[in-house]
Amino acid sequence: MFYAGSKIANTMFGNYNVVFNDVLMDSCTIGNHTYIQKRTTLFNADIGKFCSIASGVSIGPGVHKMDGVSTHPVFYLKNTPLAKIYCDKDSFMPSKRTTIGHDVWIGEKAVILDGVTIGTGAIIAAGSVVTKDVAPYAVVGGVPAKKIKFRFEEREIDLLLKSEWWDYAEDWFDKNAYLMLDIEKFKLYLKELNNKN
């Protein structure tokens, strides 16, 4: 489902996605059930399934060359859309691919810098600036973002990652959605499943 005012280019979507008003997106892949709230910008990113992206988020905003006399792109990017260029070739890569795992919640107005990897199950607090990779199921916040805590104990994180529940069939969720509300019930389900195999 796509709301008015969004501009999307070179992007592949999964199933059951929702993109709200005034989203700007280019060169991304978006997994099943992921939604993106209004006024968010996403560039050059792979985003997993079941992600919740709040409004005003910026993912992969681009970087400038910092080791030259000037940081201005007219000196190092031939194809930058500016009025006059002073170079005949690109001598810097202004964007790196950003990777967001599955079931990641990114709070309002967070910024995820280019090339960062956010692990599955992570939570990014509102207003955070993420400059480094984030471990699976970590909760991070601040400028720059730092780990606050993990959502679960290590053995539970390993169990969830190994389960790859985000790849379960749609009919499984239709029948078992209640398990997603209680980690103890989900762990019991996985234990029973392993006993059957």
N, C-alpha and C positions, 0 to 999 in steps of 0.2 A: 504494500500500500504506500503510495507516494502522495504527499500533500503539496500544495501549491508553492511556487517560488523557489523550489530546489533546482540546482544546476548540477547535473551528474554526467560525467564523461568517462569513457574507457573503464567501466566498472562492471564486475560480475556479481550478481546476487544469488543467494540461496533461496530457500522457500520461507514464506511467512515473515518477510522483513517489513518493517515500517520505517519510512523516512519522513520526518515531520517538516514543517515549513522552513524555507530559506536555508537549506543545507547545501553546502558547496563540496563536491566530491569528485576526485579525478584519480584514475589509475589505482583502484582498490578492488579487493575481493571481500565480500561480506557473507558470513555463514548464516545458516538457517536460524530463524527466530531472533536475530539481532535487530534491535531498534536503535534509531539515531534521532535524538531530539533536535528541536529548532536551533537555527543559527550556529550549527557545528560545521567545522571545515576538516576534511580528511583528504590527505594527499599521499599517494604511493604507500598504501598500507594493506596488509592482510589481516582481517579481523575474523575471529572465530565465531562459533555458534553460541547462541543464548547470551550475547553480550548486551549490556544496558549502558547506552552512552547518553549522558545528560545534555542539556542545552549549553551552548556556548563553548563546547570542547574544541580544542585544536589538536589534530594528530598529524605529525609530519609537516610542520610549517615551513621547512626549508632552513638552510643555514647559509651564512656568508663566509667568504674567505677572510681569515683574520691575520694572516702572517705577511700580507703585503702592506704597502704604504696606505692604501685605501681599502675599505671593505665593500665599496660600491661595485655592483655586478657589471657595470659597463666596461670594466677593465679586465674581466676574466670570463664572461659569458657572451659568446657570439650571438646566440639566439634569444637573449632576454628581450622582452617586449617593451623596451624603453626607446626614447626618441632618438638617441645617438649612441653608438657603440664605438669603443676604442680598441677593439681586439678583433683578430680574424679567425680565432678558434677558441673553443672552450678549454680552459686550463684548470677547472675546478668542478667538482661534482656537488651541486647545491642541494641534493636530496638523496637520502638513503632510505631503503625500504624499512618500514616500521611493522612489527609483528605484534598483534594482540591475540592472546590465547582464547580459549573458550570460557564462557561464563564469567567474563570480566565486567565489573561495574566501574564505570568512570564517572566521577562526580562532576557537577556543574563547573564550567569554566576552567577545567584542568587542561594543561598543555603537556602533550607527549612529544618529545623531541624526535627528530629523524634518527632512524637506525636503532631505536630502543626496542627491546622485546619485553612484553608484559606477559607473565606466566598465567596459565589457566587458573581461574578461581580468584584472581587478585582483585583487590578493591583499591581504587585511586581516589583519595579524598578530594572534595570540591576545592578548587583553587590551587591545586598542587601543580608543580612544574617537575615533570619526570625527565631526568637527564641520564639515568642509568637503568639497566635492566632490572626488572622486578621479578622476584621468585614466585612460583605458583602458590596461590592461597595466601600471599602476603597482603597486609593492609599497609599502605604507605600514604604519607601526607607531608605537606610543607613545601618550601621553596629554598633549595631544591628538595624534592621528595625524599623522605627517609622512612625506613621500616618502623611501623608502630607496633605491630604484632603479627602473628599468623592466625588465620581463622580457625584452624584445627591443629591438633597434635600431629607430629611427623608421620606416625603410622596411619592416621586417618587420611592425611594428604596423599600418601603413597597409595592407599586403597582407592581413593577417589580417582587419582590419575590413571591407575591401572584399569579401573572399571570402564573408562572412556564412555561414560553415560551419555554424553552429548551426541554420540553416534548411534544411540538406540533408535529403533524404528518408531515412527509416529504412533502406531497403535500401542506400543509399550507405554508411552506417555498417557495416551487416552485411558489405559487401564490402571496405571500405577503412579499417577501424578502425586498422590498423597505421600508417597515415599520421599519425594523431593523436599518435603517440609520438615523432616526429622532425620538427622544423620544416623541416629541409633537404629531406626527402622530400616534405613537404606543399608546399613552395615549388616543387619540381620538378613535382609533380602540377598545380599551378595554372598553371605556365608551359606545360606540355603542353596543358592545357585551353584556354588563351588562343591557342595556335598553331593549334588545330583550328577555332577560331571566327574 
